[in-house]
Amino acid sequence: MTDTSYRFQGKFPKIGIRPTIDGRRKGVRESLEEQTMEMAKSVAKLFAEHLRYPNGEPVECVIADTCIGGVAESAACADKFLREGVGVSLTVTPCWCYGTETMDMDASIPKAVWGFNGTERPGAVYLAAVLSGYAQKGLPAFGIYGNHVQDAGDTSIPDDVRGKLIGFAKAGLAVAYMRGKSYLSMGSVSMGIAGSIVNDQFFQEYLGMRTEYVDMSEFVRRMDEGIYDSAEFEKALTWVKENCKEGPDNNPESIQTSREQKDKDWETVVKMTQIARDLMVGNSRLEELGFGEEAMGHNAIVSGFQGQRQWTDHFPNGDFLEAILNSSFDWNGIRAPYMVATENDSLNGTVMLFGYLLTNTAQIFADVRTYWSPESVERVTGHKLEGAAANGLLHLINSGPATLDGTGEQSQGGKPAMKPFWEISETEAQQCLDATSWRPASVEYFRGGGYSSDYLTRGGMPMTMSRINLVKGIGPVLQIAEGYSVDLPEHVHETLDKRTDSTWPTTWFAPIITGEGAFHSVYEVMDNWGANHGSISYGHIGADLITLASMLRIPVSMHNVPQENVFRPRAWGLFGTSNPESSDYRACQNFGPLYK
């Protein structure tokens, strides 16, 4: 049995909570001590109940030892946070405090301030004053202020405050967890795809991450020299034969591979999956086998496999390794998904990572392949699109790397879903496997053979498609489209699907149309999408992506998130309030990358 304890090396970042207080003693401070500390404790309880780390454990919070009334206590809090591994900072207060004396000055840690809305003491006054100080010092911070006045003794957290606290914390933890980790490039540039030109400056300055590189020949070396767990390989191969049903071979009979070669391909792709995982996170079993250096891995929380064409012209493709690693289960049981980008598209891998860290769920990697207008669908199939699909559809399809969770065979409240691994049952994992067939690869594309996963995503799931693009002179830019997966009548799906390579997984996606900008129509969404790939996450997480992007100073070029749900640092409003999209660009440019 392979030891998977290497998966999450090091400690997870904690959330630091800073209860700040009016420093005047002999009456004022003393009257506020209990209320201020109770605010901090109530927030810590909220986070522990609602937020999980990628391994499924509750998020940990660290509260300052005392309320912070001045610079000495602020410094003591900073020391404690450093010792405890705090990566996100939240200041809470019900009263006036001394702004620059009590503020958190760590420029690399996402920060927010919750100022209690009560009339007895001016928490809102401190909130405004300290956020002004943060803006003046170039340390963007989020402001949280309840819509309704609370009584001084009220220890509850209003729903609007709760939503902002959780949204800030999710994004802040994602920022903190990425820092110091790696993107592992397995191979180089695939077929001239710009996203697979791994930009180390982007990863270093915006995400705080390393970029690691291995040539694809490392797979050959490890297979030839037996640098993998052979016992696990036998277990995995048995599991594959029992759970991964092979679909029909669509290749012309003249170029179909033999049964013997197909069986060898299965062995190869299983070994490739083991090796890719071990390259990412290491494997203590390799040390036991005498491969101490290889056992360490590359501390990678996301990777990409080039595949085409230097690998796939000769060896089986990487579809199986990508699909299985991106899924929440394999021969070792149900576990957290790995993030692996096909064709080494590191920019799509980045938004896969964003979505994963915000939701703890697997992510679908797909080509944004085709816009089907209602008229085109009716012309080709005779079917009139209705419901969420009435304005047209995007055909999201790609060769194999899409997570098997994307079948929608998990459920939540009786509806199709994609869930964190600790909520997935054995039955649901099996249903995802049963809904997937593994089609012998199209030899015209993949001369070395291999297997491509083939499934159809169930309709009715809320989904968010996103993409990072790099623009010379601007840097990274994020695109977001919330929408729904859609069911089509079987004959309609079959007709449309067979117009492309039907051996690949399909998600029919209907973006939510607002009638404005890039969301004037589904066609405009397709026409404004910045690249050939997109990452699709379960749920409508556009607001969380926007919050995360603002922390990293990445502007958002298009989104269909209701404006009332958008949450950015308070300083963004100082760059203009009538056009939030423009002010976002100006603010990001002004403050620059988080780690520059």
LUMZAKE-674270 format. One line per 3 residues: number of its first residue (from 1); their letters; for each residue x, y, z of C-alpha. Coordinates in pm, 1 decimal, decimal comma. Layout:
<recs>
NUM = a = X Y Z; ...
</recs>
This chain:
<recs>
1 = mtd = 0,0 0,0 0,0; 149,5 331,7 -104,4; 197,4 584,5 173,8
4 = tsy = 0,9 895,2 75,9; 107,9 1100,0 377,5; 339,3 1295,6 146,4
7 = rfq = 33,7 1449,6 -17,3; 4,7 1746,3 218,8; 354,4 1834,4 331,8
10 = gkf = 400,6 2109,7 587,6; 134,0 2283,3 789,5; -179,0 2448,3 657,7
13 = pki = -204,3 2825,9 705,7; -411,0 2946,9 997,2; -640,6 3247,2 1023,9
16 = gir = -523,8 3506,2 1273,3; -790,6 3708,0 1453,3; -695,8 4044,0 1603,4
19 = pti = -942,9 4185,8 1858,9; -863,3 4558,3 1866,6; -980,1 4793,8 2137,7
22 = dgr = -978,0 5153,8 2256,5; -651,6 5180,3 2448,9; -775,5 5427,9 2711,7
25 = rkg = -777,0 5257,9 3049,6; -952,8 5341,3 3375,9; -1296,4 5280,4 3234,9
28 = vre = -1311,2 5278,1 2855,1; -1095,9 4976,4 2771,2; -1219,0 4775,2 3066,5
31 = sle = -1581,4 4816,4 2956,1; -1500,9 4674,3 2612,5; -1266,6 4384,4 2686,9
34 = eqt = -1528,9 4109,5 2705,7; -1732,2 4222,6 2404,6; -1422,5 4262,5 2187,0
37 = mem = -1277,4 3922,6 2272,3; -1618,2 3758,2 2226,9; -1631,5 3899,1 1873,0
40 = aks = -1300,6 3725,3 1798,2; -1417,0 3396,6 1949,6; -1745,5 3400,9 1759,9
43 = vak = -1561,8 3447,1 1430,4; -1318,3 3166,3 1512,8; -1615,8 2939,7 1582,5
46 = lfa = -1777,0 3039,4 1253,3; -1463,3 2957,0 1055,0; -1407,4 2624,4 1230,4
49 = ehl = -1765,7 2519,4 1154,0; -1777,7 2626,0 789,1; -1424,7 2605,8 645,6
52 = ryp = -1208,3 2300,9 574,4; -852,7 2251,7 461,1; -790,8 2043,0 147,0
55 = nge = -737,0 1734,6 366,0; -1084,9 1775,2 516,1; -981,2 1899,6 859,2
58 = pve = -1144,3 2212,4 1007,7; -960,5 2539,9 956,9; -760,5 2654,0 1259,4
61 = cvi = -773,8 3006,3 1401,7; -528,1 3187,4 1625,4; -652,9 3470,8 1844,9
64 = adt = -419,3 3734,8 1987,7; -340,3 3672,8 2353,2; -487,8 4008,5 2451,3
67 = cig = -700,6 4274,5 2293,9; -485,6 4513,7 2092,5; -498,4 4870,3 2218,1
70 = gva = -166,9 5000,5 2088,5; 152,6 4926,5 1903,2; 312,7 4707,4 2172,7
73 = esa = 18,5 4466,7 2173,9; 4,4 4481,7 1795,2; 370,5 4374,3 1778,6
76 = aca = 311,2 4095,0 2029,5; 21,8 3970,0 1814,4; 240,9 3978,6 1503,3
79 = dkf = 504,8 3767,6 1679,2; 243,9 3511,8 1782,1; 101,1 3493,9 1431,2
82 = lre = 448,8 3435,3 1288,7; 515,5 3149,8 1534,5; 174,8 2991,8 1471,9
85 = gvg = 189,1 2998,8 1091,4; -88,2 3250,6 1033,9; -151,1 3326,7 665,8
88 = vsl = -469,2 3535,6 683,7; -541,2 3828,3 915,7; -878,5 3951,4 1038,3
91 = tvt = -917,5 4246,2 1273,8; -1243,9 4274,9 1470,1; -1366,1 4558,1 1689,8
94 = pcw = -1686,9 4708,6 1831,3; -1532,2 5046,9 1907,5; -1292,1 5324,1 1823,4
97 = cyg = -923,8 5220,7 1824,8; -598,5 5391,8 1733,6; -572,6 5311,1 1363,7
100 = tet = -206,0 5302,0 1265,1; -108,4 5179,4 1611,2; -330,9 4873,8 1596,8
103 = mdm = -326,2 4780,6 1227,2; -163,3 4468,6 1081,9; 141,4 4577,1 880,6
106 = das = 235,4 4246,3 712,0; 215,1 4330,9 340,8; 207,7 3967,8 222,0
109 = ipk = -91,7 3852,8 428,4; -449,8 3913,0 307,6; -628,6 4127,2 564,2
112 = avw = -977,2 4244,4 654,3; -1140,6 4449,1 927,8; -1486,7 4385,0 1074,2
115 = gfn = -1619,4 4698,4 1239,8; -1926,7 4622,3 1451,4; -2233,2 4825,6 1352,6
118 = gte = -2350,8 4952,5 1691,2; -2434,2 5298,9 1815,6; -2293,2 5266,6 2167,8
121 = rpg = -1931,8 5277,1 2043,8; -1803,1 5393,8 1702,5; -1678,0 5068,7 1547,2
124 = avy = -1761,7 5210,0 1205,4; -1543,8 5513,7 1272,1; -1242,1 5295,1 1342,9
127 = laa = -1322,0 5082,7 1038,1; -1318,4 5388,1 812,9; -1008,7 5533,4 975,4
130 = vls = -797,8 5218,3 961,7; -902,1 5136,7 604,0; -794,6 5487,3 509,7
133 = gya = -459,6 5414,3 673,4; -424,8 5087,5 484,8; -491,2 5264,4 154,5
136 = qkg = -244,2 5539,5 238,7; 25,7 5284,5 320,9; -43,0 5074,4 10,5
139 = lpa = -178,2 4775,3 204,7; -521,5 4698,4 56,7; -763,4 4560,9 316,6
142 = fgi = -1124,3 4442,4 303,5; -1384,2 4630,1 503,1; -1673,0 4439,2 664,9
145 = ygn = -1963,3 4634,3 808,9; -2310,9 4501,6 880,7; -2614,7 4649,0 710,2
148 = hvq = -2816,9 4674,4 1032,4; -2742,0 4821,4 1375,4; -2682,8 4561,6 1647,8
151 = dag = -2719,2 4600,9 2021,9; -2397,0 4625,8 2220,8; -2451,7 4288,2 2386,9
154 = dts = -2537,1 4105,8 2065,2; -2273,7 3838,2 2001,7; -2435,8 3699,0 1685,9
157 = ipd = -2293,4 3746,7 1338,2; -2549,9 3887,4 1092,1; -2596,3 3697,5 765,1
160 = dvr = -2446,0 3972,7 548,6; -2139,1 3993,5 772,1; -2115,4 3614,8 784,1
163 = gkl = -2109,6 3594,8 403,0; -1828,1 3847,9 374,8; -1626,7 3688,6 654,1
166 = igf = -1644,4 3345,6 491,2; -1579,2 3481,4 141,2; -1273,6 3671,1 262,5
169 = aka = -1142,4 3375,5 460,7; -1181,8 3126,6 172,0; -989,9 3349,0 -66,3
172 = gla = -729,9 3443,4 192,9; -658,3 3079,8 276,2; -616,8 3004,1 -95,2
175 = vay = -359,8 3283,7 -122,5; -175,6 3162,2 186,3; -175,7 2795,8 84,1
178 = mrg = -33,6 2862,2 -262,8; 262,9 3053,9 -125,7; 583,2 2851,9 -139,1
181 = ksy = 430,2 2563,9 -336,1; 517,4 2463,4 -692,0; 376,7 2432,1 -1039,8
184 = lsm = 536,4 2124,2 -1195,5; 583,7 2137,3 -1570,9; 607,2 1781,9 -1701,6
187 = gsv = 743,0 1850,1 -2046,4; 733,7 2183,9 -2222,6; 512,4 2364,1 -2474,4
190 = smg = 236,2 2158,4 -2633,6; 152,5 2229,5 -2997,7; 229,0 2600,3 -2967,8
193 = iag = -31,6 2660,3 -2695,7; 72,4 2984,2 -2527,1; -68,5 2879,3 -2190,8
196 = siv = 188,2 2599,9 -2177,8; 471,5 2851,5 -2194,4; 514,4 2834,8 -1817,8
199 = ndq = 576,2 3191,1 -1700,8; 784,4 3176,4 -1384,2; 746,7 3551,3 -1325,4
202 = ffq = 368,6 3515,2 -1309,0; 383,0 3226,8 -1062,7; 648,1 3394,5 -847,4
205 = eyl = 514,1 3750,0 -833,8; 138,6 3690,4 -834,8; 102,7 3354,0 -661,0
208 = gmr = 421,3 3327,8 -454,7; 493,5 2990,2 -615,3; 794,8 2817,2 -764,3
211 = tey = 802,2 2667,1 -1110,5; 957,9 2321,2 -1137,2; 1041,3 2142,5 -1461,3
214 = vdm = 1102,4 1780,8 -1561,9; 1144,8 1644,4 -1911,1; 893,9 1379,5 -2020,9
217 = sef = 1186,6 1141,0 -2061,0; 1174,1 1113,1 -1681,4; 864,5 896,5 -1726,8
220 = vrr = 1062,6 661,7 -1951,5; 1349,7 646,6 -1704,3; 1123,4 563,4 -1412,5
223 = mde = 935,5 298,6 -1608,2; 1254,2 138,4 -1743,7; 1438,2 145,5 -1410,5
226 = giy = 1139,8 44,7 -1197,9; 1119,8 370,9 -1003,2; 761,4 319,8 -896,4
229 = dsa = 583,4 103,2 -641,5; 540,6 -228,7 -824,9; 303,6 -362,3 -557,6
232 = efe = 81,8 -61,0 -603,3; 103,3 -107,7 -979,6; -36,2 -460,8 -953,0
235 = kal = -312,8 -339,6 -724,3; -391,0 -48,8 -958,6; -398,7 -266,9 -1269,9
238 = twv = -642,0 -507,5 -1104,3; -861,6 -214,5 -1000,5; -853,2 -72,0 -1353,0
241 = ken = -960,0 -401,7 -1507,1; -1251,2 -419,4 -1262,4; -1364,0 -55,5 -1275,0
244 = cke = -1251,9 111,5 -1597,9; -1462,3 -34,2 -1875,6; -1309,7 -16,6 -2219,2
247 = gpd = -1531,9 134,2 -2486,0; -1542,8 60,0 -2857,9; -1251,1 148,8 -3082,2
250 = nnp = -1358,9 424,6 -3322,3; -1044,5 405,2 -3532,1; -1067,4 266,0 -3885,7
253 = esi = -1001,6 -106,6 -3870,9; -686,3 -65,9 -4075,4; -513,4 139,8 -3803,2
256 = qts = -659,3 -18,4 -3490,5; -402,8 -154,8 -3248,1; -398,7 -520,5 -3145,9
259 = req = -548,8 -654,1 -2823,8; -197,5 -726,9 -2703,9; -93,6 -364,9 -2762,2
262 = kdk = -407,5 -232,2 -2594,1; -326,1 -437,6 -2284,4; 30,1 -303,2 -2282,9
265 = dwe = -109,9 49,0 -2312,5; -318,7 -7,9 -1999,6; -5,4 -107,8 -1810,7
268 = tvv = 180,5 197,3 -1937,8; -88,7 452,2 -1854,3; -124,9 314,4 -1500,9
271 = kmt = 249,9 350,5 -1445,6; 236,0 702,4 -1591,6; -32,6 793,2 -1338,7
274 = qia = 176,6 668,2 -1047,8; 484,1 848,4 -1175,6; 307,0 1180,9 -1235,1
277 = rdl = 168,0 1173,2 -881,3; 506,4 1083,4 -733,6; 670,4 1363,9 -929,5
280 = mvg = 419,7 1608,9 -785,0; 408,5 1519,2 -417,5; 665,5 1247,5 -360,4
283 = nsr = 617,2 898,5 -220,7; 785,6 757,8 89,5; 760,7 409,6 -61,1
286 = lee = 1025,3 507,0 -317,3; 1270,8 578,1 -37,7; 1213,7 227,9 95,3
289 = lgf = 1295,0 100,8 -252,8; 1625,3 290,8 -256,8; 1519,2 599,4 -451,7
292 = gee = 1557,8 868,5 -187,1; 1583,1 1164,2 -424,1; 1278,7 1063,6 -627,0
295 = amg = 1080,8 1004,2 -306,4; 1084,7 1376,3 -226,1; 873,4 1499,2 -518,2
298 = hna = 845,9 1864,2 -619,8; 602,8 2000,6 -358,6; 360,9 2067,3 -645,7
301 = ivs = -1,8 2157,7 -579,5; -66,1 2180,1 -953,5; 107,1 2040,7 -1258,4
304 = gfq = 76,4 2002,9 -1631,9; 159,3 1721,5 -1873,0; 272,7 1826,9 -2221,6
307 = gqr = 194,5 1502,4 -2398,8; 134,7 1623,7 -2749,3; 320,3 1574,0 -2961,0
310 = qwt = 666,8 1456,6 -2866,3; 523,4 1205,5 -2619,2; 199,4 1103,5 -2786,3
313 = dhf = 354,8 1040,2 -3127,3; 533,0 744,6 -2968,2; 383,7 660,5 -2626,7
316 = png = 25,1 627,2 -2498,6; -133,8 963,0 -2427,5; -171,0 1123,2 -2085,5
319 = dfl = -550,1 1121,3 -2078,5; -579,8 844,4 -1820,2; -325,4 994,7 -1582,4
322 = eai = -490,2 1337,0 -1606,2; -844,9 1209,4 -1565,0; -768,3 981,7 -1270,7
325 = lns = -542,5 1224,3 -1085,3; -798,7 1503,2 -1133,1; -1065,8 1277,2 -982,7
328 = sfd = -1145,2 1229,0 -613,0; -1081,2 854,6 -613,3; -854,1 586,8 -752,7
331 = wng = -728,3 238,4 -659,4; -629,9 369,1 -315,1; -986,7 477,6 -244,1
334 = ira = -1152,2 816,0 -207,6; -901,9 1097,7 -165,4; -843,0 1463,1 -250,0
337 = pym = -808,1 1530,5 -624,7; -479,8 1641,0 -776,9; -472,2 1934,8 -1014,5
340 = vat = -317,7 1833,9 -1349,1; -354,4 2047,2 -1660,9; -360,5 1879,0 -1998,9
343 = end = -119,5 2002,2 -2266,1; 71,1 2165,1 -1980,6; -162,3 2466,1 -1997,5
346 = sln = -30,7 2625,6 -1681,1; -275,4 2915,6 -1699,0; -572,0 2681,3 -1704,9
349 = gtv = -401,7 2482,7 -1431,8; -391,9 2802,5 -1227,5; -767,3 2855,0 -1236,5
352 = mlf = -818,6 2484,4 -1169,6; -613,6 2544,3 -855,4; -816,3 2855,6 -766,9
355 = gyl = -1143,1 2665,9 -798,4; -1012,0 2369,4 -602,8; -881,1 2576,0 -312,0
358 = ltn = -1207,0 2771,6 -290,1; -1434,1 2465,8 -297,1; -1220,0 2159,2 -211,6
361 = taq = -1381,5 1989,1 -512,5; -1239,8 1842,4 -833,1; -1222,2 2067,2 -1141,1
364 = ifa = -1317,0 1997,3 -1502,5; -1055,0 2084,7 -1763,5; -1212,4 2135,3 -2105,6
367 = dvr = -1178,8 2288,2 -2446,4; -1425,6 2570,0 -2500,8; -1501,1 2396,5 -2825,4
370 = tyw = -1819,0 2518,1 -2994,6; -2101,0 2770,3 -2959,5; -2430,4 2612,4 -3061,4
373 = spe = -2694,7 2875,5 -3131,0; -3061,2 2778,6 -3081,3; -3105,7 2813,6 -3456,7
376 = sve = -2812,6 2583,0 -3533,3; -2933,1 2316,4 -3292,3; -3282,7 2326,8 -3440,1
379 = rvt = -3148,4 2314,7 -3795,3; -2927,3 2012,4 -3726,2; -3150,9 1814,3 -3489,9
382 = ghk = -3502,4 1959,6 -3517,1; -3494,3 2025,8 -3141,4; -3582,3 2367,5 -2995,3
385 = leg = -3364,2 2456,3 -2695,7; -3552,7 2551,6 -2380,1; -3493,2 2646,4 -2018,8
388 = aaa = -3136,1 2734,0 -1921,8; -3026,8 2638,6 -2275,0; -3277,8 2864,0 -2452,9
391 = ngl = -3010,9 3118,8 -2550,4; -2766,3 2861,7 -2680,7; -2495,6 2631,6 -2547,8
394 = lhl = -2121,2 2596,0 -2520,0; -1988,6 2249,0 -2599,4; -1711,9 2186,9 -2345,6
397 = ins = -1516,0 1882,7 -2456,3; -1159,1 1760,8 -2442,5; -949,7 1447,9 -2473,1
400 = gpa = -961,7 1275,4 -2140,2; -826,4 1491,6 -1861,1; -1167,9 1597,8 -1734,0
403 = tld = -1223,2 1470,8 -1381,0; -1458,8 1175,4 -1346,7; -1636,5 1374,9 -1075,3
406 = gtg = -1761,1 1582,0 -1370,3; -2005,6 1307,2 -1464,4; -2238,5 1455,4 -1201,4
409 = eqs = -2302,6 1111,5 -1054,6; -2254,4 1241,7 -701,8; -2556,5 1404,0 -542,8
412 = qgg = -2645,2 1676,7 -296,2; -3002,6 1731,1 -187,7; -3112,3 1481,6 -450,4
415 = kpa = -2948,1 1678,7 -733,2; -2629,8 1613,1 -935,2; -2322,0 1758,0 -768,7
418 = mkp = -1944,6 1751,1 -730,7; -1844,2 1726,9 -365,7; -1536,4 1747,3 -141,4
421 = fwe = -1382,5 1402,9 -116,0; -1482,9 1355,3 247,1; -1850,1 1383,3 147,8
424 = ise = -1829,9 1134,3 -140,2; -1961,3 784,5 -72,9; -1817,3 463,9 -215,7
427 = tea = -2139,3 423,9 -412,3; -2104,1 768,9 -569,1; -1743,2 706,5 -665,7
430 = qqc = -1846,7 380,9 -830,3; -2129,5 555,2 -1015,0; -1879,3 803,4 -1160,0
433 = lda = -1662,7 513,8 -1277,7; -1961,3 327,8 -1420,0; -2071,5 638,2 -1614,0
436 = tsw = -1730,7 657,8 -1785,2; -1596,2 443,4 -2064,5; -1234,8 442,4 -2176,9
439 = rpa = -1213,0 463,6 -2552,7; -900,0 359,8 -2739,6; -741,2 688,1 -2842,4
442 = sve = -788,0 828,9 -3191,6; -466,4 711,8 -3354,2; -475,2 997,5 -3604,6
445 = yfr = -433,3 1232,9 -3305,7; -237,3 1003,4 -3076,4; -7,0 780,0 -3276,5
448 = ggg = 118,1 612,6 -2959,6; -228,6 501,4 -2856,0; -368,6 521,1 -2505,8
451 = yss = -719,5 574,1 -2372,7; -954,4 870,6 -2359,4; -1231,0 900,7 -2101,0
454 = dyl = -1579,6 933,7 -2245,3; -1878,1 1053,8 -2044,8; -2166,9 1300,3 -2050,1
457 = trg = -2207,0 1547,1 -1763,2; -2551,5 1539,8 -1602,8; -2749,9 1859,9 -1637,1
460 = gmp = -2876,6 2086,5 -1364,3; -2549,0 2156,8 -1187,4; -2457,6 2519,8 -1110,3
463 = mtm = -2111,5 2572,6 -1257,7; -1850,6 2844,2 -1295,4; -1610,6 2851,9 -1589,4
466 = sri = -1292,4 3057,3 -1550,5; -966,5 3126,9 -1727,6; -644,6 3323,2 -1667,5
469 = nlv = -484,7 3491,6 -1967,2; -153,3 3676,4 -1981,5; -156,9 4005,7 -2170,6
472 = kgi = 167,6 4185,0 -2254,3; 171,5 4520,7 -2079,0; -101,3 4422,9 -1830,3
475 = gpv = -10,0 4082,5 -1691,9; -263,9 3819,5 -1584,9; -634,6 3879,2 -1646,2
478 = lqi = -917,5 3661,5 -1515,8; -1239,7 3568,9 -1696,9; -1545,4 3422,4 -1521,2
481 = aeg = -1874,7 3283,0 -1650,1; -2136,2 3136,5 -1416,9; -2398,7 2906,7 -1563,9
484 = ysv = -2546,0 2556,6 -1556,7; -2479,7 2215,6 -1703,6; -2764,3 2112,6 -1931,9
487 = dlp = -2932,8 1786,3 -2026,7; -3023,1 1739,2 -2392,7; -3249,0 1469,7 -2538,3
490 = ehv = -3034,5 1168,4 -2618,7; -3073,9 1194,9 -2994,8; -2981,0 1564,7 -2984,3
493 = het = -2666,1 1500,3 -2782,0; -2567,2 1210,9 -3008,0; -2614,4 1416,0 -3323,3
496 = ldk = -2414,1 1712,4 -3195,5; -2147,5 1504,6 -3021,4; -2071,3 1297,5 -3328,5
499 = rtd = -1984,6 1609,9 -3525,3; -1659,6 1615,5 -3323,8; -1459,0 1335,8 -3158,3
502 = stw = -1719,9 1139,2 -2966,3; -1455,0 952,2 -2766,4; -1412,5 1252,7 -2536,2
505 = ptt = -1611,7 1371,8 -2231,2; -1883,2 1632,5 -2292,2; -2032,9 1902,7 -2073,4
508 = wfa = -2316,1 2108,1 -2221,6; -2280,6 2447,6 -2053,4; -2527,7 2736,8 -2058,4
511 = pii = -2380,3 3063,7 -1927,2; -2615,0 3299,9 -1744,6; -2691,0 3591,1 -1975,4
514 = tge = -2725,2 3943,1 -1833,5; -2789,3 4131,5 -2157,8; -2479,0 4345,6 -2106,7
517 = gaf = -2119,5 4342,0 -2232,0; -1969,8 3999,3 -2288,5; -2286,7 3847,3 -2143,6
520 = hsv = -2520,7 4009,7 -2391,5; -2553,6 3663,5 -2546,2; -2401,0 3316,7 -2526,6
523 = yev = -2229,5 3393,2 -2855,6; -2061,3 3695,6 -2695,4; -1934,1 3477,1 -2409,2
526 = mdn = -1771,8 3243,6 -2660,9; -1646,3 3532,1 -2872,6; -1484,1 3705,6 -2574,7
529 = wga = -1328,2 3396,9 -2417,5; -953,6 3453,7 -2415,1; -819,6 3106,1 -2491,3
532 = nhg = -908,7 2758,2 -2612,6; -936,8 2615,4 -2260,2; -1144,1 2677,0 -1948,4
535 = sis = -1167,6 2533,2 -1599,3; -1514,5 2446,4 -1471,1; -1594,5 2432,3 -1100,8
538 = ygh = -1909,0 2306,8 -933,6; -2120,7 2587,8 -788,4; -2148,4 2956,6 -855,7
541 = iga = -1815,4 3069,2 -715,2; -1761,5 3378,9 -927,5; -1777,6 3611,9 -627,3
544 = dli = -1510,7 3412,4 -444,5; -1290,5 3413,2 -755,9; -1323,8 3792,1 -778,7
547 = tla = -1226,6 3830,8 -412,6; -927,1 3600,3 -462,2; -819,3 3783,4 -777,0
550 = sml = -824,8 4119,2 -598,2; -599,0 3980,7 -324,5; -350,9 3871,4 -592,9
553 = rip = -393,0 4199,2 -792,1; -533,1 4018,1 -1095,1; -802,7 4223,3 -1272,7
556 = vsm = -1122,4 4059,5 -1396,5; -1202,8 4135,8 -1759,8; -1547,6 3974,4 -1775,5
559 = hnv = -1790,3 3820,4 -1528,2; -2163,6 3778,6 -1476,8; -2164,9 3794,9 -1096,0
562 = pqe = -2431,7 4028,5 -952,9; -2260,7 4349,3 -845,9; -2397,9 4324,3 -492,6
565 = nvf = -2200,5 4000,9 -448,9; -1866,2 4145,6 -557,0; -1628,4 4191,2 -261,3
568 = rpr = -1292,8 4363,1 -306,1; -1061,4 4566,7 -79,8; -1210,0 4899,9 24,5
571 = awg = -934,2 5090,2 -157,6; -1074,2 4975,5 -494,6; -1352,9 5231,4 -449,7
574 = lfg = -1091,6 5508,1 -439,4; -1013,7 5431,4 -803,9; -1370,5 5510,5 -909,3
577 = tsn = -1713,5 5375,6 -822,9; -1922,2 5420,4 -1137,1; -1729,5 5160,5 -1341,5
580 = pes = -1602,8 4881,3 -1112,8; -1435,8 4694,5 -1399,7; -1216,1 4991,9 -1484,6
583 = sdy = -1136,6 5069,3 -1121,2; -1033,6 4706,2 -1074,2; -777,1 4738,2 -1353,4
586 = rac = -642,4 5065,0 -1214,8; -620,4 4935,0 -858,4; -441,4 4615,6 -962,5
589 = qnf = -195,1 4811,1 -1174,3; -134,6 5062,5 -895,5; -69,4 4815,5 -614,7
592 = gpl = 107,4 4562,9 -835,5; 161,5 4188,9 -784,4; 132,0 4070,0 -425,2
595 = yk = 488,4 3933,5 -409,3; 677,3 4173,5 -634,9
</recs>
